[in-house]
Amino acid sequence: MDILTQFEEKVEHLLDRLRALETENLRLQQDLDSERIQKQEVLGRIDNLLKKIQEMNM
């Protein structure tokens, strides 16, 4: 195996790894967006509960 072939294989391996990391990054970004939405929903529900508690104490 000559040096050029070894280099080509290493480059292909790196490109495969890059594609895998890009795919994982996209999935993680989507998960993060989903978690942010869920967090906002939970915070809204907590705010509503706190408002109800405050109204009962008045």
Biopython code that builds the backbone (N, CA, C, O; Angstrom):
import numpy as np
from Bio.PDB.StructureBuilder import StructureBuilder

atoms = [
    (1, "MET", "N", (0.852, -1.172, 0.000)),
    (1, "MET", "CA", (0.000, 0.000, 0.000)),
    (1, "MET", "C", (0.904, 1.243, 0.000)),
    (1, "MET", "O", (1.741, 1.416, 0.886)),
    (2, "ASP", "N", (0.723, 2.079, -0.983)),
    (2, "ASP", "CA", (1.577, 3.259, -1.047)),
    (2, "ASP", "C", (1.041, 4.371, -0.142)),
    (2, "ASP", "O", (-0.070, 4.288, 0.381)),
    (3, "ILE", "N", (1.830, 5.376, 0.023)),
    (3, "ILE", "CA", (1.506, 6.455, 0.955)),
    (3, "ILE", "C", (0.266, 7.233, 0.521)),
    (3, "ILE", "O", (-0.501, 7.700, 1.364)),
    (4, "LEU", "N", (0.068, 7.372, -0.777)),
    (4, "LEU", "CA", (-1.099, 8.095, -1.280)),
    (4, "LEU", "C", (-2.384, 7.332, -0.947)),
    (4, "LEU", "O", (-3.388, 7.941, -0.577)),
    (5, "THR", "N", (-2.355, 6.037, -1.075)),
    (5, "THR", "CA", (-3.518, 5.213, -0.736)),
    (5, "THR", "C", (-3.824, 5.325, 0.753)),
    (5, "THR", "O", (-4.986, 5.432, 1.144)),
    (6, "GLN", "N", (-2.797, 5.300, 1.572)),
    (6, "GLN", "CA", (-2.999, 5.458, 3.019)),
    (6, "GLN", "C", (-3.610, 6.815, 3.341)),
    (6, "GLN", "O", (-4.501, 6.931, 4.182)),
    (7, "PHE", "N", (-3.119, 7.822, 2.662)),
    (7, "PHE", "CA", (-3.648, 9.169, 2.871)),
    (7, "PHE", "C", (-5.123, 9.246, 2.464)),
    (7, "PHE", "O", (-5.940, 9.827, 3.178)),
    (8, "GLU", "N", (-5.452, 8.660, 1.322)),
    (8, "GLU", "CA", (-6.837, 8.648, 0.856)),
    (8, "GLU", "C", (-7.747, 7.948, 1.862)),
    (8, "GLU", "O", (-8.853, 8.420, 2.126)),
    (9, "GLU", "N", (-7.296, 6.839, 2.420)),
    (9, "GLU", "CA", (-8.090, 6.110, 3.395)),
    (9, "GLU", "C", (-8.303, 6.926, 4.669)),
    (9, "GLU", "O", (-9.392, 6.934, 5.242)),
    (10, "LYS", "N", (-7.252, 7.605, 5.097)),
    (10, "LYS", "CA", (-7.379, 8.448, 6.287)),
    (10, "LYS", "C", (-8.352, 9.591, 6.049)),
    (10, "LYS", "O", (-9.162, 9.918, 6.916)),
    (11, "VAL", "N", (-8.268, 10.201, 4.863)),
    (11, "VAL", "CA", (-9.183, 11.296, 4.528)),
    (11, "VAL", "C", (-10.622, 10.777, 4.495)),
    (11, "VAL", "O", (-11.522, 11.426, 5.027)),
    (12, "GLU", "N", (-10.845, 9.626, 3.884)),
    (12, "GLU", "CA", (-12.187, 9.038, 3.842)),
    (12, "GLU", "C", (-12.703, 8.747, 5.245)),
    (12, "GLU", "O", (-13.868, 9.001, 5.549)),
    (13, "HIS", "N", (-11.840, 8.219, 6.090)),
    (13, "HIS", "CA", (-12.218, 7.936, 7.469)),
    (13, "HIS", "C", (-12.610, 9.231, 8.189)),
    (13, "HIS", "O", (-13.610, 9.270, 8.907)),
    (14, "LEU", "N", (-11.823, 10.279, 7.994)),
    (14, "LEU", "CA", (-12.122, 11.560, 8.624)),
    (14, "LEU", "C", (-13.429, 12.151, 8.102)),
    (14, "LEU", "O", (-14.201, 12.726, 8.869)),
    (15, "LEU", "N", (-13.674, 12.012, 6.814)),
    (15, "LEU", "CA", (-14.927, 12.515, 6.246)),
    (15, "LEU", "C", (-16.122, 11.732, 6.783)),
    (15, "LEU", "O", (-17.169, 12.316, 7.063)),
    (16, "ASP", "N", (-15.977, 10.422, 6.928)),
    (16, "ASP", "CA", (-17.049, 9.618, 7.524)),
    (16, "ASP", "C", (-17.331, 10.067, 8.955)),
    (16, "ASP", "O", (-18.483, 10.197, 9.369)),
    (17, "ARG", "N", (-16.258, 10.299, 9.692)),
    (17, "ARG", "CA", (-16.413, 10.749, 11.082)),
    (17, "ARG", "C", (-17.075, 12.117, 11.131)),
    (17, "ARG", "O", (-17.922, 12.371, 11.988)),
    (18, "LEU", "N", (-16.694, 12.996, 10.217)),
    (18, "LEU", "CA", (-17.295, 14.326, 10.149)),
    (18, "LEU", "C", (-18.793, 14.232, 9.872)),
    (18, "LEU", "O", (-19.588, 14.922, 10.509)),
    (19, "ARG", "N", (-19.177, 13.381, 8.925)),
    (19, "ARG", "CA", (-20.603, 13.205, 8.616)),
    (19, "ARG", "C", (-21.357, 12.661, 9.824)),
    (19, "ARG", "O", (-22.477, 13.088, 10.104)),
    (20, "ALA", "N", (-20.753, 11.732, 10.530)),
    (20, "ALA", "CA", (-21.388, 11.160, 11.720)),
    (20, "ALA", "C", (-21.558, 12.231, 12.800)),
    (20, "ALA", "O", (-22.598, 12.299, 13.455)),
    (21, "LEU", "N", (-20.549, 13.052, 12.977)),
    (21, "LEU", "CA", (-20.625, 14.112, 13.985)),
    (21, "LEU", "C", (-21.650, 15.178, 13.598)),
    (21, "LEU", "O", (-22.348, 15.711, 14.460)),
    (22, "GLU", "N", (-21.738, 15.484, 12.324)),
    (22, "GLU", "CA", (-22.739, 16.451, 11.874)),
    (22, "GLU", "C", (-24.145, 15.925, 12.117)),
    (22, "GLU", "O", (-25.030, 16.673, 12.532)),
    (23, "THR", "N", (-24.349, 14.635, 11.860)),
    (23, "THR", "CA", (-25.648, 14.010, 12.099)),
    (23, "THR", "C", (-25.976, 14.029, 13.591)),
    (23, "THR", "O", (-27.097, 14.348, 13.985)),
    (24, "GLU", "N", (-24.993, 13.685, 14.409)),
    (24, "GLU", "CA", (-25.204, 13.698, 15.857)),
    (24, "GLU", "C", (-25.477, 15.112, 16.350)),
    (24, "GLU", "O", (-26.334, 15.314, 17.209)),
    (25, "ASN", "N", (-24.766, 16.075, 15.821)),
    (25, "ASN", "CA", (-24.967, 17.467, 16.208)),
    (25, "ASN", "C", (-26.387, 17.924, 15.874)),
    (25, "ASN", "O", (-27.026, 18.602, 16.680)),
    (26, "LEU", "N", (-26.870, 17.566, 14.717)),
    (26, "LEU", "CA", (-28.233, 17.921, 14.322)),
    (26, "LEU", "C", (-29.249, 17.302, 15.279)),
    (26, "LEU", "O", (-30.190, 17.967, 15.709)),
    (27, "ARG", "N", (-29.054, 16.027, 15.610)),
    (27, "ARG", "CA", (-29.962, 15.352, 16.549)),
    (27, "ARG", "C", (-29.930, 16.017, 17.915)),
    (27, "ARG", "O", (-30.971, 16.203, 18.545)),
    (28, "LEU", "N", (-28.742, 16.374, 18.372)),
    (28, "LEU", "CA", (-28.618, 17.021, 19.675)),
    (28, "LEU", "C", (-29.262, 18.408, 19.673)),
    (28, "LEU", "O", (-29.870, 18.813, 20.664)),
    (29, "GLN", "N", (-29.131, 19.129, 18.570)),
    (29, "GLN", "CA", (-29.779, 20.436, 18.456)),
    (29, "GLN", "C", (-31.301, 20.291, 18.520)),
    (29, "GLN", "O", (-31.984, 21.086, 19.166)),
    (30, "GLN", "N", (-31.818, 19.273, 17.847)),
    (30, "GLN", "CA", (-33.261, 19.028, 17.873)),
    (30, "GLN", "C", (-33.721, 18.641, 19.272)),
    (30, "GLN", "O", (-34.770, 19.090, 19.733)),
    (31, "ASP", "N", (-32.934, 17.805, 19.945)),
    (31, "ASP", "CA", (-33.256, 17.437, 21.327)),
    (31, "ASP", "C", (-33.248, 18.660, 22.231)),
    (31, "ASP", "O", (-34.128, 18.818, 23.077)),
    (32, "LEU", "N", (-32.259, 19.520, 22.052)),
    (32, "LEU", "CA", (-32.157, 20.732, 22.859)),
    (32, "LEU", "C", (-33.359, 21.643, 22.627)),
    (32, "LEU", "O", (-33.926, 22.176, 23.580)),
    (33, "ASP", "N", (-33.747, 21.822, 21.382)),
    (33, "ASP", "CA", (-34.920, 22.640, 21.070)),
    (33, "ASP", "C", (-36.169, 22.066, 21.727)),
    (33, "ASP", "O", (-36.985, 22.806, 22.278)),
    (34, "SER", "N", (-36.312, 20.766, 21.669)),
    (34, "SER", "CA", (-37.453, 20.102, 22.287)),
    (34, "SER", "C", (-37.451, 20.308, 23.801)),
    (34, "SER", "O", (-38.494, 20.572, 24.399)),
    (35, "GLU", "N", (-36.287, 20.188, 24.407)),
    (35, "GLU", "CA", (-36.173, 20.389, 25.859)),
    (35, "GLU", "C", (-36.480, 21.832, 26.244)),
    (35, "GLU", "O", (-37.095, 22.080, 27.281)),
    (36, "ARG", "N", (-36.060, 22.772, 25.426)),
    (36, "ARG", "CA", (-36.352, 24.184, 25.705)),
    (36, "ARG", "C", (-37.858, 24.442, 25.661)),
    (36, "ARG", "O", (-38.401, 25.147, 26.511)),
    (37, "ILE", "N", (-38.515, 23.870, 24.673)),
    (37, "ILE", "CA", (-39.966, 24.030, 24.564)),
    (37, "ILE", "C", (-40.658, 23.424, 25.782)),
    (37, "ILE", "O", (-41.560, 24.026, 26.366)),
    (38, "GLN", "N", (-40.225, 22.232, 26.149)),
    (38, "GLN", "CA", (-40.823, 21.564, 27.307)),
    (38, "GLN", "C", (-40.573, 22.374, 28.581)),
    (38, "GLN", "O", (-41.459, 22.475, 29.430)),
    (39, "LYS", "N", (-39.402, 22.939, 28.720)),
    (39, "LYS", "CA", (-39.082, 23.749, 29.896)),
    (39, "LYS", "C", (-40.012, 24.957, 29.967)),
    (39, "LYS", "O", (-40.528, 25.281, 31.036)),
    (40, "GLN", "N", (-40.226, 25.617, 28.842)),
    (40, "GLN", "CA", (-41.114, 26.782, 28.818)),
    (40, "GLN", "C", (-42.540, 26.396, 29.191)),
    (40, "GLN", "O", (-43.221, 27.136, 29.902)),
    (41, "GLU", "N", (-42.989, 25.247, 28.716)),
    (41, "GLU", "CA", (-44.324, 24.775, 29.065)),
    (41, "GLU", "C", (-44.438, 24.518, 30.566)),
    (41, "GLU", "O", (-45.433, 24.886, 31.190)),
    (42, "VAL", "N", (-43.424, 23.890, 31.136)),
    (42, "VAL", "CA", (-43.430, 23.597, 32.573)),
    (42, "VAL", "C", (-43.401, 24.896, 33.372)),
    (42, "VAL", "O", (-44.144, 25.043, 34.343)),
    (43, "LEU", "N", (-42.552, 25.835, 32.973)),
    (43, "LEU", "CA", (-42.497, 27.112, 33.677)),
    (43, "LEU", "C", (-43.828, 27.841, 33.608)),
    (43, "LEU", "O", (-44.246, 28.459, 34.586)),
    (44, "GLY", "N", (-44.490, 27.778, 32.480)),
    (44, "GLY", "CA", (-45.816, 28.397, 32.348)),
    (44, "GLY", "C", (-46.828, 27.753, 33.277)),
    (44, "GLY", "O", (-47.631, 28.445, 33.902)),
    (45, "ARG", "N", (-46.794, 26.462, 33.369)),
    (45, "ARG", "CA", (-47.723, 25.757, 34.262)),
    (45, "ARG", "C", (-47.434, 26.095, 35.724)),
    (45, "ARG", "O", (-48.358, 26.275, 36.517)),
    (46, "ILE", "N", (-46.162, 26.180, 36.073)),
    (46, "ILE", "CA", (-45.801, 26.546, 37.448)),
    (46, "ILE", "C", (-46.270, 27.962, 37.753)),
    (46, "ILE", "O", (-46.804, 28.220, 38.832)),
    (47, "ASP", "N", (-46.076, 28.878, 36.816)),
    (47, "ASP", "CA", (-46.545, 30.258, 37.007)),
    (47, "ASP", "C", (-48.050, 30.290, 37.230)),
    (47, "ASP", "O", (-48.534, 31.011, 38.102)),
    (48, "ASN", "N", (-48.789, 29.515, 36.449)),
    (48, "ASN", "CA", (-50.244, 29.476, 36.619)),
    (48, "ASN", "C", (-50.626, 28.942, 37.989)),
    (48, "ASN", "O", (-51.549, 29.460, 38.619)),
    (49, "LEU", "N", (-49.934, 27.919, 38.458)),
    (49, "LEU", "CA", (-50.219, 27.374, 39.785)),
    (49, "LEU", "C", (-49.897, 28.395, 40.875)),
    (49, "LEU", "O", (-50.653, 28.539, 41.836)),
    (50, "LEU", "N", (-48.784, 29.096, 40.728)),
    (50, "LEU", "CA", (-48.437, 30.115, 41.722)),
    (50, "LEU", "C", (-49.464, 31.251, 41.749)),
    (50, "LEU", "O", (-49.786, 31.775, 42.815)),
    (51, "LYS", "N", (-49.966, 31.620, 40.594)),
    (51, "LYS", "CA", (-50.997, 32.652, 40.527)),
    (51, "LYS", "C", (-52.267, 32.194, 41.234)),
    (51, "LYS", "O", (-52.891, 32.969, 41.958)),
    (52, "LYS", "N", (-52.646, 30.951, 41.028)),
    (52, "LYS", "CA", (-53.825, 30.418, 41.695)),
    (52, "LYS", "C", (-53.649, 30.404, 43.204)),
    (52, "LYS", "O", (-54.585, 30.718, 43.941)),
    (53, "ILE", "N", (-52.460, 30.045, 43.671)),
    (53, "ILE", "CA", (-52.181, 30.026, 45.110)),
    (53, "ILE", "C", (-52.248, 31.456, 45.661)),
    (53, "ILE", "O", (-52.810, 31.678, 46.734)),
    (54, "GLN", "N", (-51.678, 32.426, 44.935)),
    (54, "GLN", "CA", (-51.719, 33.807, 45.392)),
    (54, "GLN", "C", (-53.146, 34.335, 45.442)),
    (54, "GLN", "O", (-53.510, 35.074, 46.356)),
    (55, "GLU", "N", (-53.955, 33.953, 44.452)),
    (55, "GLU", "CA", (-55.350, 34.391, 44.428)),
    (55, "GLU", "C", (-56.122, 33.825, 45.605)),
    (55, "GLU", "O", (-57.001, 34.500, 46.142)),
    (56, "MET", "N", (-55.822, 32.624, 46.012)),
    (56, "MET", "CA", (-56.509, 32.011, 47.138)),
    (56, "MET", "C", (-56.125, 32.671, 48.454)),
    (56, "MET", "O", (-56.922, 32.688, 49.392)),
    (57, "ASN", "N", (-54.919, 33.213, 48.535)),
    (57, "ASN", "CA", (-54.451, 33.852, 49.762)),
    (57, "ASN", "C", (-54.920, 35.287, 49.902)),
    (57, "ASN", "O", (-54.701, 35.899, 50.948)),
    (58, "MET", "N", (-55.549, 35.834, 48.897)),
    (58, "MET", "CA", (-56.002, 37.224, 48.963)),
    (58, "MET", "C", (-57.338, 37.352, 49.602)),
    (58, "MET", "O", (-57.857, 38.460, 49.731)),
]
sb = StructureBuilder()
sb.init_structure("model")
sb.init_model(0)
sb.init_chain("A")
sb.init_seg("    ")
for serial, (resi, resn, name, xyz) in enumerate(atoms, 1):
    if name == "N":
        sb.init_residue(resn, " ", resi, " ")
    sb.init_atom(name, np.array(xyz, "f"), 0.0, 1.0, " ", f" {name:<3s}", serial, name[0])
structure = sb.get_structure()
